[in-house]
Amino acid sequence: MTDAAALPGQPRGGVLSGPATARAVNVLAPNPSAMTLDGTNTWIVSEPGSALAVVVDPGPQDETHLRAVIETVEAAGKRVALTLLTHGHPDHAEGAARFAELTRTPVRALDAALRLGDEGLAEGDVVTTGGLEMRVVATPGHTADSLSFHLPADRAVLTGDTVLGRGTTVVAHPEGRLGDYLDSLRRLRSLTVDDGVHTVLPGHGPVLEDAQGAVEFYLAHRAHRLAQVETAVENGCATAPEVVAHVYADVDRSLWPAAELSVRAQLAYLREHGLIGVSDTG
């Protein structure tokens, strides 16, 4: 048995749904899979004593889940006033339009195509619904529209898919860009160093109690994978599938398609930085 304290980020054990901080409550969506882990975490965030709540990532188009989120808000004596999206992947955003219909609330997102209402979201914006303060942090890389939300009063950050509660995030080429993703991890690390953030509220998986440890692990993991890919190319691997077979030989083959997308992003990064000259076509 592995000591939980030794795992990256010190993941919190126990039931995933329920209160996570003084201001954040999770309602777990019923969409578990290899890519979504236990399911999508739908976060309800509100200032203690306020009658208004903000919902982050309503999740998939699942009527039972969407209504469960509303019932959780109402059971706390509050009502949903605003919906935010960390990014546009269906497991986070597909249910947003229906959720907005049920709650009669606007949806704010970086991507204009996902918004319902006049306001979007951008780096530096501050959400102040019901006295709550959430700061918008642009964290592209997993997708171009990925955002995180800094919750200063709880010394926490909602990371969507940029940092997960278990395992690591797929940065899938061409939608994902590894250079942007590494910059976003460094941005999150600065929140842990300069702003005292210690809790990660991820889009999937358990809450992490050591935000800096989690981000440092992610950065080290990416550096290690890049070195492995670079070595594979130097050893004659000329295509992404060949690199996957070399680097991910000890990984379940069912995960190789996702690994190949990640490898393509790594190859693109290495080419952009002049570290390899191979032209990947396979």
GIRAVEN-V441729 format. One record per residue. N is the residue number from 1. PSI is psi in radians with two decimals (* if undefined). NEAR is the number of other ideal C-beta (glycine too) atoms within 8 Angstrom. Layout:
N;PSI;NEAR
N;PSI;NEAR
//
This chain:
1;2.37;2
2;2.37;5
3;2.12;6
4;-0.58;8
5;-0.35;5
6;-0.18;5
7;2.60;9
8;2.21;9
9;-0.04;14
10;1.19;11
11;2.41;13
12;2.30;9
13;3.12;5
14;-2.90;4
15;2.38;4
16;-0.67;11
17;2.57;6
18;-3.06;7
19;2.42;5
20;-0.63;11
21;-3.07;10
22;-0.41;6
23;-0.14;12
24;2.30;15
25;2.39;11
26;2.42;14
27;1.97;12
28;2.21;11
29;2.59;13
30;1.01;8
31;0.89;11
32;2.57;7
33;3.08;6
34;-0.53;6
35;-0.46;7
36;0.06;11
37;-2.18;12
38;-0.23;8
39;3.09;13
40;2.34;14
41;2.01;16
42;2.06;15
43;2.28;12
44;2.10;16
45;2.26;15
46;2.68;13
47;2.35;10
48;2.31;6
49;-0.20;3
50;2.65;11
51;-0.03;6
52;2.52;13
53;2.63;15
54;2.35;17
55;2.25;17
56;2.11;13
57;1.44;15
58;-0.40;14
59;-2.71;16
60;3.00;11
61;1.41;7
62;1.85;11
63;-0.72;7
64;-0.75;7
65;-0.81;15
66;-0.72;14
67;-0.55;9
68;-0.64;9
69;-0.80;16
70;-0.74;11
71;-0.62;8
72;-0.72;11
73;-0.83;13
74;-0.58;9
75;-0.41;6
76;0.11;10
77;0.47;5
78;3.08;11
79;2.63;9
80;2.23;13
81;-0.36;9
82;2.53;12
83;2.34;17
84;2.64;15
85;2.33;18
86;-0.55;16
87;3.09;16
88;0.13;12
89;2.47;8
90;-0.61;8
91;-0.21;11
92;-0.59;16
93;-0.18;13
94;-0.62;9
95;0.04;13
96;-0.74;13
97;-0.78;8
98;-0.69;11
99;-0.71;15
100;-0.65;13
101;-0.75;7
102;-0.63;9
103;-0.17;11
104;0.84;5
105;2.69;10
106;2.77;11
107;2.16;15
108;2.38;13
109;2.86;16
110;-0.75;12
111;2.08;10
112;-0.50;6
113;-0.32;5
114;-0.14;12
115;2.56;12
116;1.77;8
117;-3.09;7
118;-0.33;3
119;2.43;7
120;-2.76;8
121;2.53;11
122;2.82;8
123;2.29;6
124;-0.24;6
125;2.63;8
126;2.14;8
127;2.19;14
128;0.84;6
129;2.21;10
130;0.54;11
131;-0.09;7
132;2.56;14
133;1.99;10
134;2.19;13
135;2.31;11
136;2.23;15
137;2.06;13
138;2.14;11
139;1.10;14
140;2.86;12
141;-1.05;17
142;-0.80;14
143;2.86;12
144;-0.46;7
145;0.23;11
146;2.32;17
147;2.68;15
148;2.81;15
149;2.02;15
150;2.20;13
151;1.49;16
152;-0.70;8
153;-0.46;8
154;0.05;10
155;0.81;10
156;2.82;16
157;2.29;15
158;2.09;16
159;-0.01;15
160;-2.22;15
161;0.07;15
162;-0.69;15
163;2.21;13
164;2.85;13
165;-0.23;13
166;2.39;8
167;-2.82;6
168;2.85;6
169;2.46;11
170;2.22;10
171;1.73;12
172;2.04;10
173;2.45;12
174;-0.12;6
175;-0.73;6
176;2.53;15
177;2.09;13
178;-0.67;14
179;-0.79;10
180;-0.70;10
181;-0.76;16
182;-0.69;11
183;-0.67;9
184;-0.68;15
185;-0.70;15
186;-0.62;9
187;-0.75;11
188;-0.65;18
189;-0.65;12
190;-0.54;9
191;-0.63;13
192;-0.58;13
193;-0.81;7
194;-0.45;6
195;0.08;10
196;0.31;6
197;2.24;13
198;-0.15;10
199;2.29;14
200;2.19;13
201;1.64;15
202;2.94;16
203;-0.33;12
204;2.52;13
205;3.13;12
206;2.81;10
207;2.48;12
208;2.27;17
209;-0.23;9
210;1.45;10
211;-0.76;16
212;-0.74;11
213;-0.69;11
214;-0.81;13
215;-0.71;13
216;-0.69;9
217;-0.78;10
218;-0.78;13
219;-0.75;12
220;-0.70;8
221;-0.76;9
222;-0.71;12
223;-0.72;8
224;-0.79;8
225;-0.73;11
226;-0.74;12
227;-0.69;8
228;-0.75;9
229;-0.77;14
230;-0.75;11
231;-0.70;8
232;-0.72;12
233;-0.77;14
234;-0.49;7
235;0.10;7
236;-0.04;5
237;2.09;10
238;-0.21;8
239;2.84;9
240;-0.79;11
241;-0.67;8
242;-0.70;11
243;-0.73;14
244;-0.82;12
245;-0.55;10
246;-0.84;10
247;-0.60;12
248;0.50;10
249;-0.52;6
250;0.16;3
251;2.51;8
252;2.23;4
253;-0.38;5
254;-0.34;5
255;-0.05;10
256;-0.65;11
257;-0.75;6
258;-0.68;11
259;-0.65;12
260;-0.68;11
261;-0.70;12
262;-0.74;14
263;-0.69;13
264;-0.68;13
265;-0.66;15
266;-0.73;12
267;-0.73;16
268;-0.73;12
269;-0.80;12
270;-0.66;13
271;-0.78;13
272;-0.55;7
273;0.20;7
274;0.38;4
275;-0.34;6
276;2.78;9
277;0.01;4
278;2.51;8
279;1.86;5
280;2.10;10
281;-0.13;4
282;*;7
//
